[in-house]
Amino acid sequence: MGNDIAIDSQGNIWIVGYVSQLIGKENGLIAKLDPYFNLLVSTTINGSANDWDTIRKIQITPNNEVYVIGSISETVDSEIKERLWMGKYNLSLVLQASTTLSGGSYDWGAGYGIFIDNINNIWVTAGFINLPSNEFYIIAKYDSLLVLQSSVTCEGSGDIIVNDNGDVFVKEGNNVFKYDSSLILISSFSFAPKIHITRMVFCDNGNICLAGFVLNPDGTANNYPWIAKCSQDLVLISAHMANKPGVNVNTVQEPYFKNIWVAGARGTGWETTYDAAITKYSNSILPRFDFASNGTLNLGDIWCDLVFDSSGTLWVVGVTNYQYSPSDTTADIWLGRIKGILGAEPPTSFYPTIEISSIAWNWSIGYDATSYYVINESSQPVSSVLSSSTLSWTEIDLSTNTAYTRAVVAANQFGVSTTTFLTKYTSAAKPANPAIDKVFITSVTISWSSNGNPLYTRYEILQSTDNFIANISTPVPLSIGLTSLTATFFNLQGATTYYFKVRAYNNEDIPTEFSNLISTRTLPYPIPDAPIISETYSKAISTNAINWSWTYSGENPAEGFRLISSTGGSIADNLAPQTTFFIQKELLPNTSSTIQVEAYYLIKSATSDYKTVHTLSNPPINSAIDAVYQSSASIIWQTSGNSQVTIYEIYVSTDDTSTSFELDISTIANSIIIAELSENATYYWKIRSVNNDNIASGCDITISTYIPYIPPEPPFNLVVISSEPNKVSLSWGASATAQVTRYNIYTDSGSGIINYIQPLSVVSSNTLTLYIEGVSSGTYYYAIRAQKYTSEEKNTKVKVSIEVMPGEPFPLWTQARISVPKAGQKVWGNRVTVVSEFIRGAQYAKEIKFEYRASTTAAWVEIPAVYYNNPDNKKPYYMHWDVTGLVKREYQIRAQAVNTSEEADPYAPSLFINVSDNNPDMLSNVNGNAIMTSEKTYASANNKIEAGALDQNHCLEITIPPGALIADTMLNIINPPAIVPQAPRNLSETGLFYEIYLESGQTDLNQKAVLKTNYADDDNNGLIDGTLARADRLSFMRYEEGIWRKEYSTEIDLNEKTITMETAHFSIYGIFSAAAENLNNIRIYPNPYKPNDGKDDTGKPYNPYDSSSGIIFNNLTQAAKIEIYTITGQSVWKKTTNDTSGKVQWDAKNSGGEEVASGGYIALIIDTASGQKAIKKIGIIR
């Protein structure tokens, strides 16, 4: 491995390092070569232990004394130890003197740095290690005979340099230390911890240059080369880290241009992948260039040291083909010679400035250049040698618009460099002598002279009609490539003045100035008259063609005709002057075409008025009956390519004779529903199209269909009550079929089997109740059917049962009935809501039991409740029933009321429902913390839907009147919605939220529906239980477009604890209690406050469970602060809250909990959100 290099006064090359055949058996090497790489003499250093020996540094004095330093192995007491070894040789490599230095008992020692000062003192650094971790470093001074003069322990053992004042500088790791000549530490400087300094030398002005690398600055295994310059006072002047990974190993400053050269390597990873590298830096530590060298085996290569000889040749030494393994490390010493590296660098920029007959060649500074000269493409100089301060040279007497190829050469005594060749054209000359040659009605010819331009010179001509003020065009642009000296302009307007000017372009598209302006006036020409389009003969002749006809009777001749579309563009061009018609083809059926006819002569023209004609429409095809309904039919057809605005006329007949068809309806669609058809009748239809000029096509084939009789929907919600002896009351909801004429009521007459042959009673369609007297006691079943005209629907599911009593069973008789589900409904789900209501004796009631049975003879059993108890003792009376585990069949259900004496109603009415998942009328399932209830609703019936919440605290009731819906559909209620939108601060939430929607997609109702629900206030404090929401301020609000809106007024029943609202929309609803928007209407009562006079109206002593006690502040905003003061301004009591619900109670005590005395007080109320303030007076009389 080559460690260091030096050159003696005879120009010979000295290298030091070590050579070895085995790891750990290295011998130090000193070799002398001539400048042609011929080995002149060499020697090796091998210690007595025959272990690791090496030479690290070499110094040659002006007197040709050669000093080397390294380490040598010795055997001491049978142990191998390393010692500092230093030798002095003459130029013949004859050893003159040598010395070793041990570290006492330390195992290992080596010399690292050597420097010969101006009085031939030899300064060295050394390090000693006692394995595994004890170590120390020294600086030692020897005389020229290698006799030790003095030494001192120090902080490092790296490079050492000594200035003319005897100050000593030592580097170690990331540190530089300065000692005086007596080896007393003066100062030190530490670079960043990751910086490792490998070399330190003196450079310009006595400054110190440092080379090294930065350890892993990017967090990878890569190192990055680093260089710095500092003063002898160890003040950092500048530093630079390379942007490519690698290391800097050694540095030197050449004396010629004061550039700093660094030897090292570039590459990622470690030495085995490096390429040897040389980097050039400016004196200010700015990188100039670098280049890398790769050994023959593409292994690790590193330059370890470098030196310039007197000719400016750079010599480098290092290692090549480095390959490491624990058992076999191989490498070769590498010696390199680089000539011409001190040559001038080329300028970084080279650019011309052109004129007509000259080019100024300009360039930037060429680094290290002492002179410049310009060469042509044959590398022949065309300029004289120019000084280093000359950065421009003008070449004259050149031809116009001619190419010249040049480069600039930067030179110094060590070599030259050349910029890239640049080809540049001189400017063209401005055209001369422009003239008008020929003038016609629509054309002008002009000419000009070249003014010395070559034949390939291109010209551009500008044209104007207002002397180049605004109307400017370029009829001959550069892109045409005009090289002639004349040009003709066509398609000009007659009787118009035109202005022209010409300019030339060189072959790099650089223009000249414009020539002198010339102008002329074109000759005038006649203007034709306007044609007239024929109203009679301009018409559609097919579904894809129109005949256009016109006449021309103008005095001035027409050169020809054009047909111009109103949408832009021409339909027909250059028609002969004798043409009087044109057939426009390839149009679509029933498509409009709007045109005008233009007569033209040269560039003048006259046009007719616009006329619009539509092509004929195709007859529709494939007419068919798509669907048949109760009183309507859907008809479809294909448009046969007609436009979307084509009208289709539908003709109808009931006997299919040609004279009986009448126009029924028209549409632009390709389907239609024909409504209001009579039942039990056959209808015939024919369809034809009509284009937008009201011309009809033929009819498609005749289609027909029969409208059958459709049974009506059964009535629903049949209810039976027997609350008086021997009397029965029946009521029901109207059928959803509007054409119902009557209702037939049937009974079993006590037999257990309903007689559907003979009705018990027949009532008109507008009668929805029936009262029956004189009924004997016993169990009876009743059923109902709807009849339309002469036919009755045949349902057997709408039926109820009642136990008719002979008399009241006991004094406190209470009775209830099932209101949900309704009689005959088909139900399914794991949370079916079962609701009951009292018929009589609610004031005696204790609870309601919900019961069912699978047959009319089975015993009644309690319906198993989901989550909550059955029976229910709290209003609203409802429970949830999971029917998914039941056999799918008919069941009888009832609500049995129990009075406070534990007496159950023996005559509870019952009804029949069906449990089935096949298209159920009511579907209710739990989904997380919500219940989704779906129930069939009818467009022409009165619909009442009830859905109970999971917590059994409230039940929502929705009433939808007839005509509100556009079609029968399912109504869906989600209680509460999956996502409840956040409410603004001025609204207090009650926890009551509903998402209501129709599966049909209808959101706006034709008539208002009614929403009604109860709220919980069990402690009767006027607040919704579990919230601060005031019951007297409750309102339904609808969420729409990101805002909660109060849609309609809300009716509050404080006695029944219900709230009701009408709405014409279904959406997300919430119930809120609103605080006041401002403090304008604050009320404080009672005032004066008299808590001890025994009258509630003038004040009750404060009770936290009584919302009307104490002094009440009402109509507050949501966020408020109340401060009470005496008349003299002393603070009495304060309260701040962000949730007032509009109301706050004061117990008439101060902040210490003591009752305040009688007297007057001042109340300051502040809306903390807006800052509004209100001041009120309060009187207290105890």
SULGI-V878115 format. One record per helix or strand of 3 or more residues. SS is the DSSP state (H for helix, E for strand). FROM is the first residue (numbers start at 0). TO is the last residue. If there is no record, write none. Layout:
BEGIN
((SS;FROM;TO) (SS;FROM;TO))
END
This chain:
BEGIN
((E;1;6) (E;12;18) (E;26;32) (E;38;44) (E;53;59) (E;65;75) (E;78;88) (E;94;100) (E;107;115) (E;121;129) (E;133;141) (E;147;153) (E;159;161) (E;167;171) (E;174;178) (E;184;189) (E;194;201) (H;203;205) (E;207;214) (E;222;229) (E;235;252) (E;259;265) (H;270;272) (E;274;280) (E;286;292) (E;299;307) (E;313;322) (E;329;337) (E;349;353) (E;358;362) (E;370;375) (E;391;394) (E;402;411) (E;414;417) (E;421;424) (E;431;438) (E;443;448) (E;457;463) (E;471;475) (H;477;479) (E;485;488) (E;496;504) (E;517;520) (E;545;550) (E;559;564) (E;569;574) (E;580;583) (E;591;600) (E;603;606) (E;610;613) (E;620;627) (E;632;637) (E;646;652) (E;661;666) (E;670;673) (E;680;689) (E;695;698) (E;702;706) (E;715;720) (E;726;732) (E;739;746) (E;760;763) (E;768;772) (E;777;787) (E;798;803) (E;814;819) (E;825;827) (E;831;839) (H;841;843) (E;844;852) (E;877;880) (E;889;898) (E;909;914) (E;921;926) (E;929;936) (E;942;947) (E;954;959) (E;968;974) (E;986;997) (E;1003;1013) (H;1030;1032) (E;1033;1039) (E;1042;1044) (E;1049;1052) (E;1057;1064) (E;1067;1073) (E;1082;1084) (H;1095;1097) (E;1110;1113) (E;1119;1125) (E;1130;1136) (E;1142;1145) (E;1158;1166) (E;1172;1179))
END
